[in-house]
Amino acid sequence: MAERPELAGAADATVDADHERAAALSNNALRLSLEWSRIFPEPTDDAQTLEELEALADPVAVAHYHTILDSLAAHGLTPLVT
């Protein structure tokens, strides 16, 4: 796997608080972008099945996005993924 910088750095520590503030301000949704090159740091062209594709995903990156999506749900915010 290729070397890459840490995922989001200090932003991970504030995700839940940020979502709590957004909900307190009466927001019902939040836009976020997925960085596909972090989820799949290596080419996926040879993947023929979903299982092969899943095996190529970086589990740290996937866990990072799960944390964000779980926090959004916990605060009643709908994710708008771009």
C-alpha positions as CSV (number, residue, x, y, z in Angstrom):
1,M,0.0,0.0,0.0
2,A,1.3,3.5,-0.9
3,E,2.4,5.9,1.8
4,R,-0.2,8.5,2.7
5,P,-0.7,11.3,5.2
6,E,-2.9,10.7,8.2
7,L,-6.6,10.8,7.7
8,A,-8.1,14.2,8.6
9,G,-5.7,14.7,11.5
10,A,-7.2,16.7,14.4
11,A,-10.5,17.1,12.6
12,D,-11.5,13.6,13.7
13,A,-11.5,14.8,17.3
14,T,-14.1,17.5,16.7
15,V,-16.5,15.6,14.4
16,D,-19.1,14.8,17.1
17,A,-19.0,18.4,18.5
18,D,-19.3,19.9,15.1
19,H,-22.3,17.8,14.3
20,E,-23.9,18.6,17.7
21,R,-23.5,22.3,16.9
22,A,-25.0,21.9,13.4
23,A,-28.0,20.1,14.9
24,A,-28.3,22.9,17.6
25,L,-28.5,25.4,14.8
26,S,-31.5,23.6,13.4
27,N,-29.7,22.0,10.4
28,N,-31.1,18.7,9.2
29,A,-28.4,17.8,6.8
30,L,-24.7,18.2,6.2
31,R,-22.7,17.9,3.0
32,L,-19.5,15.9,3.0
33,S,-17.1,14.6,0.3
34,L,-15.6,11.2,0.2
35,E,-11.9,11.1,-0.8
36,W,-12.0,8.0,-3.0
37,S,-8.2,8.0,-3.3
38,R,-8.0,7.4,0.5
39,I,-10.6,4.7,0.4
40,F,-9.0,3.0,-2.6
41,P,-5.3,4.0,-2.5
42,E,-4.5,1.4,-5.2
43,P,-6.1,0.9,-8.6
44,T,-9.3,-1.1,-8.6
45,D,-9.4,-1.9,-12.3
46,D,-8.8,-5.6,-11.8
47,A,-11.6,-6.1,-9.2
48,Q,-14.2,-8.4,-10.8
49,T,-16.5,-8.9,-7.8
50,L,-17.7,-6.8,-4.8
51,E,-15.7,-9.0,-2.5
52,E,-12.5,-8.2,-4.5
53,L,-13.3,-4.5,-4.5
54,E,-14.0,-4.5,-0.7
55,A,-10.6,-6.3,-0.2
56,L,-8.9,-3.3,-1.8
57,A,-10.5,-0.7,0.5
58,D,-8.3,0.8,3.2
59,P,-10.0,-0.2,6.5
60,V,-8.7,2.9,8.3
61,A,-10.3,5.2,5.7
62,V,-13.5,3.2,5.8
63,A,-13.6,3.4,9.6
64,H,-13.0,7.2,9.3
65,Y,-16.1,7.7,7.1
66,H,-18.2,5.3,9.3
67,T,-17.3,7.5,12.3
68,I,-18.5,10.6,10.5
69,L,-21.7,8.9,9.2
70,D,-22.5,7.4,12.6
71,S,-22.1,10.9,14.2
72,L,-24.4,12.5,11.7
73,A,-27.1,9.9,12.3
74,A,-26.7,10.3,16.1
75,H,-27.4,14.0,15.7
76,G,-30.3,13.6,13.3
77,L,-28.4,15.0,10.4
78,T,-28.8,13.5,6.9
79,P,-25.5,13.1,5.0
80,L,-25.4,14.7,1.5
81,V,-22.4,12.9,0.0
82,T,-20.7,14.6,-3.0
